[in-house]
């Protein structure tokens, strides 16, 4: 994961609101947990260091504090009001519970990334073949990057940094003929950066959404689709 950019000061400001209802961090060292073909679970209110497995899921309970959580073949689930350094998987999805904060970013290759209401990632959110969703008032503190699938910002969600849709390379699972990604900026959502599209996308923006940078790259039909209400009509 790349370190937080100069936008970190703003990220810390909005993260403080999420941290207010979460557990307090302390300076003690907690034991790492490492497995190979088993899942890892941290109970509600638990404390742990780095969590690492190969073939298994990682389940982090409510009000828990952990270090880096990583698996290869499995999902990563984090409960509400928690803290983690980073969340990573190759083949699996990542879910972050409400009011939880991830300080060093979230990454998948084949899987979706979903932040619940009021959750925050202070570093970049990245996936290749997966959907990214920010719930109401959720925060992405150093941008979003993906190649295939969609991005949705729900009501008052905020991205500090760019939303980048990369161009398929044609290697391996990358398919240049895949359906154009759909980018949805919901009511009162804010992008404090640019929309950088290296491939054609469908862009839907609520009439109250704000883009404080610029839009770069091709759009399906050459236009932005504006909408009112909770969601656009596709």
N, C-alpha and C positions, 0 to 999 in steps of 0.2 A: 504494500500500500504506500502511496506517496504521502508525504507530510502535508499538513494543512497549509494552504497558501496564505497570502496577506489578508484574506477574508476571515482569518481565524478570530479576530477581535469581534467582528459581528457575530460569528458563530457562537462564541462564548456567551455573548449577551443573550441570544435566544435560547441557548442550552440551559442557562441558569434557571429559566422558568420550569423546564422539565425536571431539573435536578431538585427543585424545591420540595417536591413530594416524594423523591426517591431516597434510598438509604444513604447515609453519610459514608464517604470514603475514609479509610484510615491507612496508616503506613505499615501495617503488619504484612509479612510475606505469607501467602497461603500456598498449600501444596498443589503441584501440578497433577493432572490426571491424564494418563495415556493408556489407550487400548488399541487393539488391532481389529478384531472382528466382533466388537461389542459396542453397544450404545453407551453414552455417558449421560448421567442425570445429576443435576445440582438441585437440591430441594429448595422450596420457598425459604427465603431469608438466608440461603447458604452463601458461603465464601469459598472461593477456589482460585488457584492460579491459572495457568494455561490448560486448556482442554483439547486433547488431540486423539482422534481415532481415524481408522481407514475405512472400514466397512461398518458403519453404524451412524445413528443419529446423535445429535447433541441437544439435550433438553435442559434449559435453564429456567428455574422457577421464578415466581414473583419476588421482588425485593432482593434479588441476589446480586452479588458483585463477583465478576470473574475477569480473567485476563483475556488472552486470545483464544477463541473457540474455533476449531478447525476440524473438518472431516473431508474425505474424498467422495465416498459413496453414501450419502445420507443427508438428511435435512438438519438445519439448525433452527431451533425455536427458543426464543427468549421471552420471558414473561413480562409483566408490568412492573414499572418502578425500579428497574434494575440498571446496572452499569456493566459494560464490557469494553475491552480495548478494541478488539476487532472480531468480525464474524466472517468465516470463509468456508465455502464448499465447492467442489467441482461438479458433481452430479447430484443436485438436490436444491431445494428451495431454502430461503431464509425468511423468517418472520420475527419482527421486533414488536414487543408488546407496548401498550400505551404508556407514555411518560418515561420510557427507558431511553438511555443514551449510550451510543457506541462512539468511542473517541477516535479510533484509528481506521474507520471505514468498513465497508461491507462488500463482499465480492463473491460471485458465483460464475460458473461457465455455463452449465446447462440447468437452469432453474430460475424461478421467480424470486423477487425481493419485495417484501411488503412491510412497510412501517405503519403501525397502527396510529390512531389519533394521538397527537402530542409527542410522538417519539422523535428522536433526533439522531442523525449520524453527523459527526463533526468533520469527517473526512469523506472522500469520494465514495459513491455507490456505483458499482460496476458489474455488468453481466454481459454475456455474449448472446446466448440463446435463452432469454428469459424476460418476463414482464417486470416492470418496476412500478410500484404504487406507493404513493405517500398519502396517508390518511389525513383527516382534517387537522390542520395546524402542525403537521409533521414538518421536519426540517432536514434538508440535505446541505451540509455546511461547506462542501467543496466540489459541488457539481455532480452530474450524473453522466455515465457513459455506457453505451450499449451498441449492439450491432443489429440483432434481429428482435422482433417483438415490440411491445408497446410501452409507453410511459403515461401514467395518469397522476396528476396532482389534484387531490380533492380540495374541499373548501378551505381556503386560507393556508394551504400548504406553501412552503417556501424553499426555493433552491438558491443558495449563494454560490455563484459560479455558473459554468455553462452546462447546458444539456447537449450532449454530443451523440450523434448517431453515426457510427463508423460505416465505411463502405466495405462490403464483403470482399475478401481476398480471393475467393475461388478455391481455397485449399480445404481439404478435410470436409467437415460438416457445414462449412460456410456455403450458402447457396445464393448466388447472385440473382436467381429468378424467384426468390421468396416474396411473399406478400409485403408491400410497403409497410413499415412501422407506422403506428398511429400514436400521435402525441396529443394528449388532452390536458389543457390547463383549465382547471375548474374555477368556480366562483371565488373571487378574492384571492386567488393564488398569485404568487409573485416569483418571478425569475430575475434575480439580481445578477445577470450575466447575459450571455448570448445563446441563441438557438443555432447550433452548428450542425448542419446536415450534409453528410458526404454522399448520401443516397437520397432518392425521392421518398418523401414521407407525406402522410396525411396529418395536417395540423388543425386542431380544433381549439379555439380560445373562447372562454366565456367573456361576455361583454364587460365584466368587472375584473378580469385577470390583467395582470401588469407584467410587461416585459421591459426591464430597465436597460437592456442591451439592444442588440439587433438580431434579426433573423438572417442567417446565411445558408444558402443551399436550396436545392430544388424541392418544390411542393407538387403533390399530385393535383393536376388541374391548374397549377400555377396560382393557387389562391389559399387564403386562410379561411377556414369555416368558423364563423361566429355563431354563438348560441346563448340562449338564456335557459334558466331552469337548472335542475340538479345535474343533468347529463345531456350530452348531444344526442341527436337522432342520427344514427349511422345508416 
